[in-house]
Amino acid sequence: MTARRPVTDLRFLPIAVGMIGGSLLMVNRLLTPELTPSQSRSDVVGVLLSALLILTGLLWQQFQPKPPEAVVLEGEAGFELDPELSDTAKQELAWASDLLLTQTPTRSLVVWYGQRVILRRGILGPQADWVPGAIGQRVLQTQRPVYLVDAKLYPGRVEFNVLPPNTQGIICQPIGTAGVLILGANAPRSYTKQEEAWISAIAAKLDQTLSLNPPVKGSD
């Protein structure tokens, strides 16, 4: 979020320049003992330009809204892998989760596959197990992801108690027909369309690996 702040501050530049310009014109007008016709015309042009700059800045406020502030997710950082996974599956999951945590807004992620959670990484939620609810079942049945852009606005967010309670944005991405990739962000409206497409590609790669190296059910 810090990297976006300088770009966001540019929205206020036209307003500041317009106000400074208008103020200088007013001071110059008050300090001028006798106005000439040419100066009057120049003042009119200057006032119009200042007003145009202020209007441009206000329009930028409309078209470039301030990005949402990130929060600190509640929970402890961790990395948990199902010990029953093959070495190949573990390596693939470690690689994919590292990419998602470092190259996307994801701060917490869970992989559910073969009727159980096989990976938790990032900021861990209060629950280690997950049972697909209405959203999870829908994702598995339709094979299409669901993106809760602002989690607090969706009652269905309670289904994702494997994520930190104050998670701001959630993606539930199918991993074939047997699994789900759950991603949590620390700010709403965090993921771009390009990142969503990348997440889908990573999930497809995980499905290929896990289908060939399925987790073995423990004896418990």
N, C-alpha and C positions, 0 to 999 in steps of 0.2 A: 504493500500500500504506500510505503514511503516514496517509491520511485515514481508514483503517479502524482504526487503532490505538486511539484514544480509546474507540470502541465496544467493542473487544475487552477493554480494561482494566476495563470495567464488570463483567465476569464475576467479578472478584475482590472486588468491593465487598461482597456479602453475607458472604463468608468473613471479610473484615477486620472488618466490623461485629459479626459473631457472636463472633469471638475477643476483640475489645475488650470487648464486653458481658459475656461470660463471665468475663473477667479482673477486671473491675470488681466483679462480684458476689462473686467469691472474696475480693478485698481487703476489700470491705465486710463480708463474713461474718467474716473473721479479726479485723477491728478492732472488731467489736461485742461488748462484754463480756457482754451478756445478750440472748438471742434471744426474741422474742415469737412467739406462734403466727401472727400476721398477717404478720410479717416472714418466717417460714419459708415460708408459702404464697407470698409474693411472690418469694422466692428460687427456689422450684420453677418458678414461671411464667417467671421471667427465664432460668433455665437452659434450659427448653424452647424459649423463643423464640430464644436464642442457638444452640442445636443446630439449630433449624429453618432459621435463616439460613445456617449453615455447610453444611447439607445442600442448601439451594437453590443455593448457590455451586458445590458439587460437581456438581450436576445441570446447571448452566449450562456447566460444563466439557465435559460429554458432548454437549450439544445445540448448543453454539456453539464448535466447535473453533477453535483459533488458525489464522488463515489462513496459507498457506505463504509463506515468505520469498522475495522476488524476488532474482534474481541479476543481475550485470552480464554481458550477453552478450558473447562474445568476437568481436571483429571491428571493422571500421571503418564508420562511418556513410557512406552514399552514396545516390545517386539516379541510376539508369541506365535510360534509355529507348531502345528500338530506334529508330534513326534512320530506318528505312524506314516507320515509322508515319505515318499522315496527321495533320494538325494536330488534327482533331476527336478522333481516338483518343488522341493525346498529352494533350490537355486533359482528356478523360474519365478517363484513367488517373491523371493527376496529382491530379485532384479526389478520386477514389475512394481512392487510396493515402493522401492526406493525412488524410481522414476516418478511415480505419482506424487510422492511427498515432496520431492525437490523441484519438480518441473511444472506442477499445477498448484492451484490454491488448496489442495487437499491437506488437511492437518490430522485426520484420523481416517483409518480405513479398515474394513473387515471383509474377508472372503468367506462366504458360506458355500460349501460344496459337498455333495453326497450326504445331505441331511445333517450337516454339522459345521460349525465354525472351524476352519483350518488355519486361519491367519488373522491376527489383530496387530496393528502397528500404528505408530504415531501416538496421539493422546488417546488413551484407552477409556472407553465408556464404563458405566457401572456394572453392566451385565456382560458375562463372557459367552453366554449362549444366545442364540437367536432362532426364533420360529417365525417363518414368513407370515405376515398378516395380510390385510387386504391389498396393500401396495406390492408387497413381495410376491404374492400369488399372481397378481395382475402382470407383473414383469415377467414371471416365468411362463405364464400362459400366452402372452402376446409377443414375447421375445423382443420387447421394446423397452428402453430405459424410461424411468420416471425421474424428473428433476424438480425437487422442491426448492425453488429459487430463493425463497425466504421462509425457512422452516417454521418460524413461529406463527405463520399465517395458516398452517395446515394442521388440522387435528390429527391427521394420520402420522405425524412425526413421532407420536408416542410408540409407534411400532419399532422405532430404531433406537432402542435403549442400549444397544451395543456401542453407540456413539456418545460422546460427552453430552450432558443435558442442555448445554447452551450452544450446541451446534447451530450455525446460522444458515447453512445451505447443504442440501443432501442430494446425492445422485445414487439411484439404485439401478445398477446396470446388469443385465443378464449375462451369465457365463454359460452359454449354451442352454440346454434344458435342465441341467442338473445343479446350477449354481448361480450365485448372485454376488456381485461386487458392490459394496456399500462404501461410499465416500462422503466424508464430512468436511466442510469448509468453515473457517472462522469469520466469514463475512457473507452477507446475502448477495445474490446475483454475481457470484465470483467467477463462474466458469464461462468461457467463450465458446462459440460454436466449434471452433477449431479444437479446443481442449476436449469438448464432448466427443468429437469424432476420434480423437486420439485415445480417449478412454475406451471407446467402443473397440478400437483396434487391439488395444492391450487385453481387453476381456476375451476377444476372439483367440488371441495367442494363448492365454491361460487355459481356455477351454480345450484347445488342441493338446496342450501338455498334460492337463489333468485327466482328460479322457483316455490318454495312453498310459498314464501313471496314476490311477485313482487311489485316493486314500483308503487304507485298510481299516475296517471297523475294529476298535479295540474289544477286548474281552469283557469290558465293564458293561 
